[in-house]
Amino acid sequence: MARASRLVDRVPTRVRVTVAFTAVMALLLAGAGLFLYLRLGSTLQATVDRGLRSRAGDVTALIRQADSGLAQAGHSPLTDQGESLAQILDSRGRVVDALPTLRAHPLLTASEVRRAMSGTIIVEHDTSPGEPDRVRLLATPVSAQGHRLLVVVGSSLDPVTEAQSELGRLLVVGGPIALLIASLAGYGAAAGALRPVEQMRRRAREIRAIRPGQRLPVPPSKDEVARLGETLNEMLERLEEAFAHERRFVSDASHELRTPLAILTAELELALRDASDMDTIRAAVASAAEEADRVVQLAEDLLVIARSDDGRLPVRLAEVDAGEVLRAASRRFASRASERGMDLAIRAPDEQQLAADRLRLEQALGNLIDNALRHGFGSVTLAVEPRGDHVELHVRDDGPGFPDGFLAEAFERFTRADAARGRGGAGLGLAIVAAIAHGHGGAARARNRPEGGADVWIELPRTPDPVPRLPA
């Protein structure tokens, strides 16, 4: 069964459509031919029956008008009527009157005579005396001269059989011809319907990534094929945008990796040249270690971005306390804030629970605090603010805020307020924050505070029910 299905799947679509159309047409033609054949026979038979009833009525009228015996010479009702296949029988089935060729044997059997005496009957006989073909007989009772008689008239069914046979021959010859013509028309219609698909296939084979802007031809008809072409063109547009986006991503990543790697190489070469000066070696190794850490962090950030683009950013949800997460992040940056002469303040209500991945959340908050310490001054405030069915984790600073027009693209990867690509960061910090927020079903937002400084926060959904902690 599976093998047969695979074989059918290999047949071209237009052939399958034509075969299906031909099969349906064959059934329809066969059904229509059978209906016509049977209908013709029924109509002709009804015509024969009407003729028999008319003839029987004429003979019955003649019998009832007769003044003498029915078999009186020269006054036979059947002879006067000119009947070729008729008899008058008595109640015992004996022939009372008939043409000379039909006097020897009655047309009806004994059982048929008994039935006919009770009412009009119609029967068929294969043969009759003097008539080699099949005949149809009508027998009806009549009373005349004090006798109960039967009038029997018949007609040959040979014209009906010949008419049906002629129609059958026409159907046998004309049916296949009509089916062939219909099949060719079906194949042409299928080929015409699939022509736009073939045109789209040829164009799709010519489309290359190095030549953007190419699209599939869309037929003017507003049907399924046209909608398919429009959908595929929309997909091509999205793929072009994604390809251009990823190409920029690779270019920016290469640029960002080149700077720390170049510095790392230069520091190691310096250490090799001044191998006798331990202070120089220590400084070079420390600088190389710093650049190596920067490369590792950039690689981790790129991995987070790649996973978020792939729709599978790993997030392990567990019940966490928002205030505790802020305090942990504050402790990590306390010494750095002190070195820069800045304060870290925390404002968080007690027992504000969230369903979140604590490590990812601390990573996002760490990026926000790092940006605040790098670009701000004065104090940095970490706050937890419940908002309806969400909770916001804010990081506010007293710096100059975001430049005009930068907020719209602040969370895009490799975007920085300072276009110069020095050692001030790879431009992935806020992109990582946005990816982590989206991974939790939330969002990342930013604004400039009216009193001065930037306010960047993560908006996360509340915990509807207690979430069990994941095992260590």
GUSEZA-907620 format. One record per residue: x, z, y of N, C-alpha, C, CB in turn. Coordinates in steps of 0.1 Angstrom, whole numbers, plus 2048, in hexadecimal, padded with zeros to 3 digits. Glycine has a CB too. Example, Ala and Ser with C-alpha at 12.3 -4.5 7.8 and 13.67 -1.06 7.14 Angstrom:
% residues 2
88484E7C787B84E7D388484E7DF87185A7D3
8808477EA8898477F588184F80088D8397FA
//
This chain:
% residues 472
8088007F480080080080980080D7F780C800
81380980C81C8098188247FC81A826815817
8287F780E82F7EA80F8267DF8158347E6801
81A7DF8108107D481680E7D68258037D580F
80E7E382980C7E68378187E183F80A7F5839
8247E383A8307DF8408307CF84183D7E4839
82C7C983782C7BA8378227B58428287B5829
8167BC84380D7B884D8127BA85B8007C084B
81A7C585D81F7C886A8297BD86E8267D686A
82F7B68648397AC86883379F86C8437AA85C
82679D86981F79186D81E79187C81278F866
82078588381E785892810788896822777897
80F78E8A28027938A77F87888A780479A8B4
7FC77C8AD7F37718AE7ED76C8A17F97658B6
7F676D8967F27698897E87738837FE76787F
7EB7808867E178A8817D47898887E7798883
7D47878957C878589C7C07798977CA7848AB
7C776E8957C17628907BB7648827CA75688F
7C276B8797BD76D86B7B177686C7C8774863
7B17808747A578987679978187B7A879587F
79C77988679177188B78C767881796769898
79576187979075786F78875E86479C750868
78C76A86078477185677677585B78C77E852
77677986876877C86D76077086E76A78387B
76676587375E75887475A75386676774E87B
76275585C75E75184F75275984A76A752845
75276684C74776E84873A76A85074A77D84B
73C76785D73076386572B756861734763874
73474C85E73073F85A72973F84C73B73585A
72F74784372974883671B74F83773275082D
71A75983F70D76084170375784770E76C849
70774F8516FE7468586FA73B84E704740865
70373584670072B83D6F672F83270D725837
6F973B82D6F07418236E27438296F574E81D
6E17488356D474A83B6CD73D83D6D6751849
6D47338426CD7268446C97208366D771C84B
6D172182C6CE71C81F6C172281A6D971E815
6C173081A6B57378156A973581E6B8746814
6AB73482B6A073283469A7248326A5734843
6A271A83069D70D82E69470D8216A870282C
69971381669271380A68471A80C69971A7FF
68572681367872D81566E72581D67B73B81C
67371E82866B71683066470B82967271183C
66C7048216676F881965D6FD80E6736F1812
66070880865770E7FE64A71280465D71A7F7
64A71881163E71B81763670E81B641723824
63D70481E6366F782162F6F28146406ED826
6366F38096306EE7FC6246F77F963A6F07F1
6257047FB61970D7F960D70980161D71B7FB
61070680E6057028175FE6F581260A701825
6066EC80E6016DF8085F96E27FC60C6D6805
5FE6EB7F35F66ED7E75E96F47EA5FE6F77DE
5E86FD7F35DC7047F75D26F97FD5DE70F801
5D76F08055CF6E680B5C96DD8005D66DE815
5D16D97F75CC6D07EC5C26D77E35D86CB7E4
5C56E47E05BC6EC7D75AF6ED7DE5C26F97D4
5AF6EF7EB5A26F07F359A6E47F25A56F4801
5A16D87F359A6CB7F35946C97E55A46C07F6
59B6CC7DB5966CA7CD58A6D37CB5A06CC7C2
58B6E07CF5806EA7CE5746E57D55846F77D3
5756DF7E15696DA7E85636CF7E056D6D57F6
56B6C67DA5656BB7D355D6C07C65706B17CE
5636CA7C055D6CF7B454F6D57B75666DA7AD
54F6DD7C25426E37C65376D97CA5456ED7D1
53B6CD7CF5326C37D352D6BA7C85386BB7DE
5336BB7BC5306B27B15226B57AC53A6B37A6
51A6AB7A950C6AD7A450B6AC7955036A37AA
5166A678F5156A57805226AB77A51569677C
5246A976D52F6AF76653D6AB76D5306AB758
5466B476B5536B177255B6A676B55B6BE771
5586A475E56069975755868C75756369E749
54D68B75F54667F75E54E673763539680767
54E66875C55765D75F55465876D555652755
55E65577455D64F78155A65978C553645782
55866578855667079255F67C791547674792
56B67A78C57568578A57A689798581681781
57969679C57E69A7A958C6987AB57B6A97AB
5946997A05A26967A15A66887A45AA69B795
59E67F79D5A067179F59C66D7AD598668795
5906737B258C6707C05966757CA57E6767C2
59C6807C75A66867D15B467F7D05A76957CE
5B66787C55C36727C45CE67C7C15C766B7D1
5CB6867B95D56907B65DE68A7AB5CF69D7B1
5EB68D7AC5F56897A25F96947986016847A9
5F76A179D5FB6AC7945F06B77976096B2798
5E56B678F5DA6C07905D26C07845D26BC79C
5CB6CB7815C26CD7765B76D677A5CA6D376A
5AC6D47735A16DE77459F6E47665936D7779
5A16F17655A06F97595947017585AD701756
58F70474C58570E74B58B71C74957B70A73F
58272574758773374659073673957B73D746
58F72D73059872F7245A572772559072A718
5A77207305B37187325B270A72C5BE71F72B
5A67057285A56F77245A46EE72F5996F671A
5A96E272E5A86D873859A6D273A5B36CD736
5946D47455876CE7485886C174E57F6D8751
5926BF7585946B375E5A26B276258B6B276B
5A86A67615B66A37655B96957645BF6AB75B
5C46907695C86837685CB6807595D4680771
5CB6747555CD6717475DA6767425CD662745
5E567774A5F267B7455F268B7445FD67774E
5E86927495E96A07495DD6A67415E96A6757
5D669E7395CB6A37315CF6AB7255C169872E
5DA6A87205DE6AD7135E16BC7135EA6A670D
5E86C171E5EC6CF71E5E96D572C5FC6D071B
5E46E172C5E26E87395EF6EB7405DA6F5737
5EE6EB74D5FB6EE7555FE6FD7555F96EA763
5F47067525F67147525F771A7445EB71B75A
5FE7257425FD72C7365F173573560A735734
5EE73A7295E27437285E374F7315E1747719
5EE7557325EF76173B5ED75D7495FD768739
5F375274D5F174D75B5E274A75E5FA74175E
5DB7447545CD7427555C574F7585C773A749
5C87597505C17657525C476B7605C5770747
5D076A7645D376F7725CC76777D5E276F774
5CC75A77B5C67517855B77537865C9743782
5B075777B5A275977B59E76578459C75B76D
5A876D7875A677978F5A977679E5AE78578B
5B076C7A15B47697AE5BF75E7AF5B97757B6
5C17587BA5CB74D7BC5D97527B85CA7477CA
5E074A7B05EE74D7AD5F67407B05EF75179E
6037427B260D7377B361873A7A96137377C2
61B7307A162673279762F726797620734789
63A72779164471C79064771978165171E798
64770D77D64B70977065770077163F702769
66070176766C6F97666686EA7646756FD75B
65F6E875C65A6DA75964C6DA7576626D474D
6466CE7586386CC7546366BF74E62E6CE761
62B6BD74662A6B074062A6A474A61D6AF737
63269B74863369075163B69275D62668B754
64069E7606486A276B6546A976763F6AA776
6606A276766C6A87626726B376B67669E75F
66F6B37776756BD78166D6C97816766B678F
6726D378966B6E078B65F6DE7946756EB790
6546E57906486E37986436F179C63D6DC790
63B6F17A76356FD7AC6266FB7AB6397007BB
61F7047A46107037A160870D7A960E704792
5FD7097AE5F37137B45E67127AC5F170F7C3
5E171D7A75D571E7A05CB7277A75D7723791
5BF7227A95B572A7B05A77297A95B37267BF
5A07347A75937337A058872D7A958E74179C
57E7267A35737207AA5667217A05767127AE
55B7227A654E72279F5477157A254572F7A2
54270E79853B70179A5326FE78D5456F579C
5266FA79051D6F778551B70277B5216EA77E
51C70E78051A71A77752671D76F50F71876F
53171777253E71976A54872077354370C764
55172876C55C72E77356872576F55E73D76E
56E71E77957971577758571977E57470777A
59071277B59D7137825A17067875A871A779
5A57057945AB6FA79A5BA6FC79A5A56F77A8
5C16F37945D06F47935D66E879A5D56F6785
5DE6EA7A45E56DF7AB5F46E27AB5E06DC7B9
5FC6D87AB60B6DA7AB6126D17B36106DA79D
61F6D47B66276CB7BE6366CD7B96276CF7CD
63D6C27B964B6C37B46536CA7BF6506B47B2
65D6D27BA6676D97C36746D17C466A6E77BD
6746C57BF6806BD7C06846BA7CF67E6B07B9
67A6B77D867E6B57E66856C27EC6726B17EF
67F6CD7E96856DA7EE6936DB7E967C6E67EA
6956D97DC6A26DA7D66AC6D17DC6A26D87C7
6A86C47DE6B16BA7E46B46BE7F36AA6AC7E4
6AA6C37FA6AD6C78086B76D28096A06CB80F
6B56DC8006BF6E77FF6CD6E37FB6BA6F37F6
6CD6DA7F16DA6D57ED6E16CD7F86D86CC7E0
6DA6C57FF6E06BE80A6E66C78156D66B4810
6DE6D28186E26DB8216EF6E381C6D76E5825
6EF6E680F6FA6ED8097076E480A6F76F07FB
7056D78087116CE8097166CE81770D6C0804
70D6CD8207116CD82E7196DA8327056CB838
7146E582D71A6F28307286F382A7116FE82C
7296EE81D7366EF8167406E681D7346EA808
73C6DA8227456D18297486D58377406C3828
73D6D883E73E6DB84D7436E984F7316D9854
7406F384674570184975470284A74070A83E
75C6FD84076A6FE84276F6F784E7716F9835
7696EC85176E6E585D76B6ED86A7676D785F
75F6F386B75C6FC87676570887674D700876
76870D86A77171986977F71586E77271E85B
78470986A79170586E79270387D7956F8867
7886FD8837886FB89278770989977B6F3896
77F71289477E71F89A78B727898773727893
79272588D79F72C88B7AA7268957A472A87D
7AA7198977B47138A07B07188AE7B37048A0
7A47198B27A071E8BF7A472C8C079171C8C1
7A27348B67A67428B67B57448B87A174A8AA
7BD73C8B17CB73C8B27CF7398C07D27338A8
7C972E8C67CC72B8D37C97368DD7C571E8D7
7BD73C8DB7B97478E47C37538E37AB74B8E1
7C77568D77D07618D57DE75E8DB7D27648C6
7E27518D97EF74D8E07EE74E8EF7F373F8DB
7E37498F47E174A9037E17589087D5742907
7DA7619007D976F9057E67769047CF7768FC
7EF7728FB7FC7788F98077719018007788EB
80476690880E75F91081476891B808753916
80C77092381277992D81B783926807780934
81878891A82079191482E78B91081A797907
82D77F90B83A77890884277591583776A902
83C77292084377192D84977E93183976C938
84278992F84879693385479992A83D7A1932
85379591D85E79891386A79091885A794905
86878391B87477B91F87B78192C87076D922
87278593587878B94287F79893F86D78D94C
8797A093687F7AD93288D7AB92C8767B5929
88E7A192489B79E91E8A679A92889A793914
8A27959348AB79293E8AF79D9488A6786946
8A77A89488A97B39518B67BA94E89D7BC951
8BE7BC9588CA7C49568CB7CF9618D77BA957
8D27DA95D8D37E59668DB7E29728D97F195F
8E47D89718ED7D497C8E57CC9878F97CD977
8D97C89838D17C098D8C47C798F8CF7B1988
8C47D19988B77D899A8AD7D09A18BA7E59A2
8A17D49A08967CD9A788F7C399F89B7C79B3
8937C099288D7B798A8807BD9848967B297F
8767B59838697BA97E8637B097485F7BD989
8597B496C8537AC9638477A496A84D7B4957
84579796583A79096B82C79696783B781967
82379897081679E96E80C79296F8137AA977
8047909657F97859667EF7899707F3783959
7E977F9777DF7829817D278997C7DB776988
7CF78896F7C378E9697C579D96A7C178995B
7B97A496C7B97B296D7B57B895F7B07B7978
7BD7B49557B97B99487C47C29427B77AD93E
7C47C59357CD7CF92F7DB7CA9307C97D1921
7DD7BD92F7EB7B792F7F17B993E7EB7A892B
7E87B69487ED7B89557F07C79587E27B395F
7E87D09537EA7DE9557F77E294E7DE7E7950
7F97DC9428067DF93B8127DB9438067D892D
8117CF94981C7CA95181F7D395D81A7BC956
8147D79648157E096F81B7EE96B8087E2976
8177F396081D80095B82B7FE95881580594F
82F7F395183D7F194E8467EF95A83F7E5945
8407E99648487E797184A7F59788407DD97A
83F7FD97784180A97D84B81297583381297C
84C811968856817960864812964853815951
8658059668727FF96A8778059778727F096A
86D80798087080C98D87581B98C86480C997
86E82398387383098188183197A869838978
88382897189082796A89B82397489081D95F
89881A97D8A28169878A582299089D80A990
89B82999489D83599C8A683F99589083B9A1
8A28429888A984B9808B884797E8A384E973
8BA83A97C8C783597A8D08369868C7826975
8CA8339928D183499E8D48439A18C982E9AA
8CA84B99E8CC85A9A08D885F9978BF86299D
8D885B98A8E28609818F085A9858DF85C973
8F084D98A8FC84798F90284F99A8FA839992
8F98539A48FE85B9AF9038699AA8F385D9B9
8FB86E9A08FF87B99A90D87A9948F587F990
91087098C91D86E98692886C99191D86297C
92586499B92E8629A693186F9AD9298589AF
9278779B09298849B793088E9AE91C88A9BC
92D88E9A293389799994289499792D89798B
94588799695388399595B8879A2954874993
9548859AD95B8899BA95D8989BB9528849C6
9548A09B69558AE9B79608B39AD9488B59B4
9608AD9A196A8B19989798AC99C9678AB98A
9798A19A398789C9A798E8A69B098588F9AE
9878AC9B998E8B59C39948C19BC9848BA9CE
98D8C99B49938D59AE99E8D19A49898DE9A7
99C8C699D9A68C19939B38BD99A9A08B698B
9B18B69A69BD8B29AD9C48BF9B29B98A99B9
9BD8C89B79C38D59BC9CA8DC9B19B98DE9C3
9C38DC9A59C98E39999D68DC9959BF8E398E
9D68CF9959E28C89929EE8CB99B9E08B9991
9EA8CB9A89F48CD9B39FA8DB9B19EE8CB9C1
9F28E59AF9F78F39ADA008F49A19EB8FD9AC
9FC8EE996A058EF98AA128E898C9FD8E997E
A128DC993A1E8D5996A278DE9A0A1B8C899D
A218E59A9A288ED9B2A2F8F99AAA1F8F39BD
A278FE9A1A2D909999A39904990A2290F98F
A388F898BA438F2983A4F8F098CA3E8E597D
A4D8EB998A598E89A1A608F59A5A548E19AE
A589009A8A5E90C9ADA5D9179A2A579119BA
A62913996A6191D98BA6992998DA6691697E
A73929996A7B935998A7593F9A2A8993199E
A6B93B9A9A659449B3A589499ADA6293C9C1
A589569A9A4D95C9A2A4095D9ABA5096999C
A439609B8A389619C1A309539C2A3D9659CF
A389489C3A3293B9C4A2B9389B7A3D9309C6
A3193C9ABA2A93999FA1D94199EA3393D993
A1D94E9A2A119559A1A069509AAA149649A5
A0A94C9B6A009469C09FA9399BAA079439CD
A039319B49FF9249AF9F59269A3A0B91B9AA
9F993099A9F093398E9E39389939F793C985
9E394199D9D79479A29CE93C9A89D99529AD
9D49339B09CC9289B59C791F9AA9D49209BF
9CF91C9A09CB9149959BF91A98D9D791198B
9C092798B9B692E9859A992E98D9B993D982
9AA92F99A99E92E9A29989209A19A19319B1
9A09159A199B9089A09959059929A58FE9A3
99B90B98899690A97A9889109799A0910970
98791C98097A92398096F91A98797A930987
97491399296B90A9999668FF9909719059A6
9708F998896C8EE97F9638F39759798E8979
9658FF96F95C90496594E90696A96291195F
94D90C97694090F97D93990197F94291698A
9418F798493A8EB9879358E497A9448E198D
93D8E696F9388E096292C8E795D9438E1957
92B8F595F91F8FC95B9138F896492290B95C
9168F697090B8F29799068E497590F8F2988
90F8DB97290B8CD96E9038CE9619178C496C
9078D79588FF8D994B8F18DD94E9078E2942
8EF8E79578E28EC95A8DA8E19608E38F8964
8E08D99698D88CE96F8D48C39658E18C797A
8DE8C095C8DB8B69518CF8BB9488E78B3949
8D08C89458C58CD93C8B88CD9438C98DB937
8B88D19508AB8D19578A58C39598AD8D7965
8AE8B995B8A98AB95B8A48A694E8B58A295F
8A98AC9438A58A89368988AF9328AF8AA92C
8938B893A8878C09378898CB92D87D8B7933
8958D092B8978DA9218A18E592689C8D4914
89F8E99328A78F49388A590092F8A58F6947
8AE9069298AC9119208A891E9288B8914917
89D92392689892F92D89293892388D92B938
89894492289494E91888C9599208A0954910
87F95892087696192887696F92186895C929
87797992A87698792687198F93288398D920
86C99B92F8679A393A8739A994285D9AE935
8749A694F87F9AB95787A9B19648899A095A
8819BB96987D9C19768849B99818819D0976
87C9B498B8819AC99588B9B399E8769A699E
8889C09A18919C89A989E9CA9A388B9D59AC
89E9CD9958AB9CF98E8B39C298E8A89D3980
8AD9B698D8B49AA98E8BB9A899B8AB99E98B
8B49AC9A68BA9AB9B48C69B59B58B09AE9BE
8C49C19B08CF9CA9B18DB9C69A98CA9D89AC
8D99C099D8E49BB9958EC9B099C8E09B6987
8E49A79A28EB99C9AA8F29A29B68E09929AE
8ED9AC9BC8F39B29C89009B89C48EA9BC9CF
9019BF9B990D9C59B49189BB9B290B9CE9A8
9159AF9AD91F9A59AA9259A09B69189999A3
91E9A09C292499A9CE9279A59D891A9909D4
9279B19D49299BC9DE9379BB9E49279CA9D7
9429B99DB94F9B99E09529AD9E99599B99D5
94C9A29E694E9969EE9479989FB94898A9E7
93B99E9FC9349A0A0893C9AAA119269A6A06
9429B4A0B94B9BDA129579B6A1894F9C8A09
95D9ADA119699A6A1696599EA2296F99DA0B
959998A23954990A2E94E998A3994B986A29
94D9A5A379479AEA419389ADA4294D9ABA4F
9329AAA379239A8A3791D9B3A2E92099AA32
9109B5A309099BFA288FF9B8A1F9029C9A32
8FC9BFA148F29BAA0B8E79C5A0A8F89B79FD
8DB9C1A0E8CF9CAA0E8C59C6A048C99CCA1C
8BE9CF9FE8B49CC9F38A79D29F78B99D19E5
89C9CB9F788F9D09F98869CB9ED8899CBA07
8839D49E487B9D19D88729DC9D48859CD9CD
8669D99D185C9E49CD8609E89BE84E9DF9CD
85C9F49BB85F9F99AD8579F29A385DA089AD
85D9F09978569EB98B84E9DE98E84C9F5986
8559D49948509C79968559BE98A8539C09A4
84C9BD9808509B697484E9A79758499BC968
85799F96E85699196D85998C95F86098A977
85398195B85797A94F86297095284B973948
86E97395087996A95488596C94B87D96D963
88E96294C89B9629468A596994F8A0954941
8A997594C8B197D9568BE9769598B398B950
8C597194F8D296A9528D095E95C8D9966945
8C69569598C394B9628BF94F9708B894295C
8B795A9708B295F97D8BE9649858A896A97B
8C796C97F8D39719868DC96598A8DB97A97D
8DD95A9828E494F9868DF9499938E594497B
8D19479948CB94199F8CD94A9AC8BC93F99D
8CB9579AA8CD9619B58DC9619B98C996F9B1
8E59609B08F395F9B38F69539BC8FC95F9A7
8F19489B98F393C9C18EE93E9CF8ED9309BB
8E29449D18DC9479DE8E49519E68CD94C9DD
8E995B9DF8F19659E68FF95F9EA8F49729DD
9049579E19119509E49109479F19169479D8
9059409F29029379FE901940A0A8F692E9FC
8F994BA098F7954A1490495AA198ED95FA11
90D95EA1091A964A14923959A1A92096BA08
92294DA1592B942A1A92793DA2892B937A10
91A93CA2A915935A3690F93FA4090B92BA33
90C94BA3C906955A4691095FA4B8FB95CA3F
90A969A52912974A57909980A5991A970A64
90E98BA5C906997A5F90299DA518F9993A67
8F599DA4E8F09A3A428E9998A3A8E89AFA45
8E899BA2C8E0993A238D699CA1D8EA98CA19
8CA998A1D8BF9A0A188B9999A0B8B49A2A23
8B89A2A018B299D9F48A49A49F38BB9A09E8
89A99C9F188C9A29F288499D9E78869A09FF
87B9A69E28709A29D88639A39DF8719AB9CB
85B9989E084F9989E78449929DE8509909F4
83A99B9D982F9969D182698D9DA8279A19CB
8219829D58189799DC80E9749D282096D9E2
80297B9D27F79779C97FC9779BA7F29699CD
7FB96B9B47FF96A9A680D9669A47F696099F
8159679AF8249649AF82C96F9B58279569B6
83896F9B28429789B784D9709BD8479839AD
8519749CA85C96C9D08689759D18589689DE
87496F9CE8819769CF88896F9DA8899759C1
88A9769E58909709F289E9749F38879759FE
8A696B9F98B496E9FE8B4969A0D8BF9679F5
8B5973A168B596FA248C3973A2A8AA977A2C
8C796BA348D496EA3B8D296CA4A8DF964A36
8DC970A518DB970A608E4964A668E097DA66
8E695AA5E8EF94FA628E7946A6B8F5948A57
8ED93AA6C8E792FA758DB928A6F8F2925A79
8D992BA628CE924A5B8D2916A578C2923A64
8C890EA528CA901A4E8CA8F7A5A8BF8FDA43
8D28EDA598D18E3A648C48DCA648DD8D9A63
8C18D6A708B48CFA718B48C3A678B28CAA80
8A98C1A608A78B6A578AD8B8A498AD8AAA5D
8B48C4A478BA8C6A3A8B18CDA308C78CEA3C
8A78D4A3589E8DCA2C8988D3A228948E3A34
8948C7A2588D8BEA1C8958BAA108898B1A23
8A38BAA118AB8B6A068B58C2A028B38AAA0A
8B18CEA068BA8D9A048BC8DC9F58B58E6A0A
8B28D99EC8B38DC9DE8B78D09D68A68E19D9
8BB8C59DD8C08B99D58CE8BC9D18BF8AC9DE
8D28B69C68E08B89C18EA8B19CA8E18B39B3
8F68B79CC9018B19D38FD8AF9E29058A49CD
8F48B79E78F18B69F68F68C39FC8E28B49F8
8FC8C2A089018CEA0F8FF8CBA1E9108D0A0C
8FD8D6A258FB8D5A339088CFA3A8F88E3A3A
9138D2A349208CCA399238C0A3092B8D6A39
9238B4A359258A8A2D9338A7A2892289CA35
93D8AEA2E94B8AEA2994C8B4A1C9548B4A34
9538AFA139548B4A059618BBA039538A89FA
9628C7A0996E8CFA0896C8D89FC9718D6A14
9728E49FD9718EE9F29668F89F497F8F59F1
95D8F49FC9528FD9FF9468FD9F594D8FBA0C
9478F69EA93D8F69E09398E79DD9308FD9E6
9338E69D19308D99CC9228D49D09308D99BD
91A8DC9D790D8D79DB9038D89D090D8C99E0
9068E19C68FD8E29BB8F58EF9BB9048E09AE
8F98F99C38F49069C38E59079C48FA90E9CE
8DF9019CE8D19019D08CA8F89C68CD8FC9DE
8D08ED9C18CA8E59B68C98ED9AA8D38D99B4
8D38F69A78D28FF99B8C690999D8DF906999
8C590E9A98BA9179AC8AD9119A98BB91C9BA
8AB9049AE89E8FD9AC89C8FB99D89E8F09B4
8A68F79968A48F49878A09019808B18EE981
8A690C9838A391897C89491C9808AD924980
89191B98D88391F99187991698988291D9A0
87B9099898729009828719039738768F1984
87D90796D87D90B95F87491795C88B90E95B
87291F96686992B96485B92896986E93796D
85891B96C84B91897184891C97F84191F968
85391E98785192199585791699E85892F998
85C91B9AA8619119B386C9189BC85690B9BC
8749109C287F9159CC87B9109D988D9119C7
87C9189E38789149F188291A9FB86A9199F5
883914A0788C918A12886916A1F89A911A10
88A91EA2988591CA3788F923A40877922A39
88F91FA4D896926A5788E931A5D89B91CA62
89393DA5E88C948A6488A947A73893956A60
87F94AA7887D949A87887951A8F86F94EA8B
88B95DA89895966A908A3961A8D893974A8C
8A5957A858B2952A838B6955A748BC958A8C
8BE94CA6E8C294DA618B9945A578C295CA5D
8BE945A4B8B793DA408B0947A378C1935A38
8A5942A3189D94AA2789B940A1C89094FA2E
8A1944A108A093CA0489A9459FA8AE935A00
8909409F288A9489E88859419DC87E9509EE
8849489D187F9439C48719489C28889479B8
86793F9C08599439BD8579429AE84F93A9C5
85494E9A885194F99A84495499785C957993
83D95098C83095598883196398482994D97E
82796B98682797998182697997281B981987
82898596C82698795E81898B95B830992958
8109829558029869538009919497FA97A94E
80999193F80899C9348179A0932801997927
8199AC92C8269B092982D9A691F8279BE923
8399A292284099891A84A9A091284798D922
84A99E9048549A68FC8629A18FF8519A48ED
86B9AB8FF8799A890187F9A08F58819B5904
8879978F888D98F8ED8989988E78939828F2
89A9968DA8A499E8D38B29998D88A399D8C4
8BB9A38D88C99A08DC8D09978D28D19AD8DE
//
